[in-house]
Every structure is written in structure tokens, then in C-alpha cells.
Amino acid sequence: MEAIERKAETVQLSPSDLSRRQESSGEIKDIERANILDLKQRARLKWAIEGDENSRFFHGLINRLSVNGQWISDPGQSSKKPQSFLRKNSPIVLPFQGRPSVAAS
């Protein structure tokens, strides 16, 4: 490809050179496209296996919670404590209206 490009800078290319140049350019684009797809797939796989940094950080906080100096690692207890804290300390209190009814036709 480089040789054809150098030749194109100095002289007009023959029809066979133009054809080879076009084929080579198409092959390079195909290889680049395949490389990009491979990189995307690797990134998805890595994210699926490891998660991202934020997920790991927040899951670590949620899975182990310190309440009054004691670490709670029980999932049921660790999710109830923040909820009760927010209910007690939230400036906005919205009454529970219940679920909306769905009319059957």
C-alpha cells in the first residue's frame, strides 16, 4: 500500500494500480473494523466479569455498613438501616398513596 501511495504522489496510477489501491484500502478498513469489534467485545467481557470501579465501590459500601461503630454485613440489616435513617432525617415526607388501580375491561 505504501509503495502505491508513493507512486501516486509522483505519477498518475495505471488502472491496475488504482484497482490494487482500492482493494488494499478495503482490506485495511475491514481489518480495522474487526479490530474495533474485538476491542469492544473484550471491554464488554471485562465489564461483565469485573464490573466497573463505581459498582465495586458502592457494592462494598452496601454489603458492609457501619452503624453506631458496628459493622453489619447481613444484607437484610444493611439495607434496612439506611432506609430507616432516611425516613427519620428526610426533610420531605410524602404519604404513601397505595398502588394505582387498573380498570379491567
Secondary structure as UniProt FT lines:
FT   HELIX           2..10
FT   HELIX           15..50
FT   HELIX           53..63
FT   STRAND          65..67
FT   TURN            68..69
FT   STRAND          70..72
FT   HELIX           75..89
//
